Amino acid sequence: MEVPRRVTDADLVAAARTGDQDAWEELYRSLYRRLRAYIARRVTPTQVDEVMAETMARAVAGIEGFEGPAGFDGWMFGLARRVVFEVNPRAETAPGDRPEPAEEHAWVRGLFDRLSPAEQEVLELRAVAGLTATAAAGVLGKRPDAVRTSQSRALTKLRKLMEADDRRSAR
């Protein structure tokens, strides 16, 4: 009995380049929730759909030029990041101005907002979006080792903020 071959992102990208709508749909579905969550953290609720649509439009228009060690997901997050900064140039520098999704806990959100914009972004790409260090490095224009180091430092800082806040609450 022959084992069916697993379809990879590379297979789907190759098919998408030929205009295969099913391939596009599968690629889009595989990252939709993570990409939307990343975008929603950086723009107002009324801008999320606009940024998602523009990101997809750029992906479709630019798929012929896609290549990259960061993989398709990393490429898409890089596109989204550029669109976010065009729509909301303050996205990187004003974390307190971003809306809070209702399902997030205010306490964690408040502590997360105390991280620098760079620390927030690396955690969003790695933990929320689930990108590999290589993919996140491609998005951020850094080396994978630098991304892992930044992630570790950001998590340590967040943990210390949580511990300090817990101690204050216990008094």
C-alpha positions in Angstrom: 0.0 0.0 0.0 1.4 3.4 -1.0 1.5 6.1 1.7 0.0 9.4 0.4 2.5 12.2 0.2 2.0 15.1 2.6 1.3 18.4 0.9 3.8 21.0 2.1 3.6 24.8 2.0 6.1 24.7 -0.8 3.7 22.5 -2.8 0.8 24.9 -2.0 2.9 28.0 -3.0 3.9 26.4 -6.3 0.2 25.7 -7.0 -0.8 29.2 -5.9 1.7 30.6 -8.4 -0.3 28.9 -11.1 -3.5 30.5 -9.9 -4.8 27.5 -8.0 -7.6 28.9 -5.8 -7.7 25.8 -3.6 -4.0 26.2 -2.8 -4.6 29.8 -1.9 -7.5 28.9 0.3 -5.5 26.3 2.2 -2.5 28.6 2.7 -4.8 31.4 3.9 -6.7 29.1 6.3 -3.5 27.7 7.8 -2.5 31.1 9.1 -5.7 33.2 9.2 -6.3 33.1 12.9 -2.7 33.8 13.8 -2.3 36.6 11.2 -5.5 38.2 12.3 -4.5 38.1 16.0 -1.2 39.7 15.1 -2.8 42.5 13.1 -5.6 43.1 15.7 -2.9 43.8 18.3 -1.5 46.6 16.1 -4.4 48.5 14.6 -7.9 49.6 15.6 -10.8 47.1 15.3 -12.1 49.0 12.3 -8.8 48.6 10.5 -8.3 44.9 10.9 -10.3 43.7 7.9 -8.7 46.4 5.7 -5.2 45.3 6.7 -6.1 41.6 6.3 -7.4 42.3 2.8 -4.5 44.4 1.8 -2.0 41.8 3.1 -3.7 39.1 1.0 -3.9 41.4 -2.1 -0.1 41.9 -1.8 0.5 38.2 -1.3 -1.5 37.4 -4.5 0.3 40.1 -6.4 3.7 39.2 -5.1 3.6 35.4 -5.0 5.9 35.1 -8.1 8.6 36.9 -6.1 8.2 34.8 -3.0 11.3 33.1 -1.8 12.7 33.1 1.5 14.2 31.2 4.3 11.4 32.4 6.6 8.9 30.3 4.8 5.4 31.3 3.6 4.1 32.2 7.1 7.1 34.4 7.7 6.7 36.1 4.4 3.0 36.7 5.1 3.7 38.2 8.5 6.3 40.4 6.9 3.7 41.7 4.4 1.2 42.2 7.2 3.8 44.1 9.3 4.5 46.5 6.4 0.7 47.1 5.8 0.2 47.7 9.6 2.9 50.4 9.6 1.4 52.1 6.5 -2.0 52.1 8.1 -0.9 52.9 11.6 2.7 54.3 11.7 2.5 54.5 15.5 1.9 50.7 15.8 5.5 50.1 16.8 5.9 53.0 19.2 2.6 53.4 21.0 1.5 50.1 22.5 -0.9 51.8 25.0 -2.9 53.3 22.1 -3.8 49.9 20.7 -7.3 48.5 21.6 -7.5 45.5 24.0 -9.4 42.5 22.6 -12.2 41.7 25.0 -11.1 38.1 25.7 -7.7 39.2 27.0 -7.2 39.5 30.7 -6.6 43.1 31.7 -3.9 42.3 34.2 -1.7 40.4 31.8 -2.5 42.9 29.1 -1.4 45.7 31.4 1.9 43.9 32.2 2.4 43.1 28.5 2.0 46.7 27.6 4.8 47.6 30.0 7.2 45.7 27.7 9.0 47.6 25.0 7.4 47.6 21.5 10.2 45.3 20.3 9.7 42.9 23.2 6.0 42.8 22.5 6.5 42.1 18.8 8.9 39.3 19.3 6.6 37.6 21.7 3.6 38.1 19.4 5.4 36.6 16.5 6.8 33.6 18.4 4.1 32.9 21.0 0.9 34.2 19.5 1.6 33.7 15.8 3.6 30.6 16.3 6.4 31.5 13.9 9.7 29.7 14.1 12.7 31.7 15.1 13.8 31.7 11.5 10.5 32.9 10.2 10.3 35.7 12.9 13.9 36.6 12.0 12.8 37.1 8.4 9.9 39.3 9.5 12.1 41.4 11.8 15.2 41.5 9.7 17.3 39.8 12.4 19.2 36.6 12.9 17.3 33.6 14.4 19.7 33.5 17.4 18.9 37.2 18.0 15.2 36.5 17.9 15.6 33.6 20.4 17.7 35.8 22.7 15.1 38.7 22.5 12.3 36.3 23.2 14.1 34.9 26.2 14.8 38.3 27.6 11.2 39.5 27.0 9.8 36.5 28.7 12.1 36.9 31.7 11.1 40.6 32.0 7.4 39.7 31.7 7.8 37.0 34.4 9.6 39.5 36.7 6.8 42.0 36.1 4.2 39.3 37.0 6.1 38.3 40.2 6.5 41.9 41.3 2.8 42.6 40.7 1.8 39.5 42.6 3.9 40.5 45.6 2.2 44.0 45.6 -1.2 42.4 45.4 -0.5 40.0 48.3 0.2 42.9 50.7 
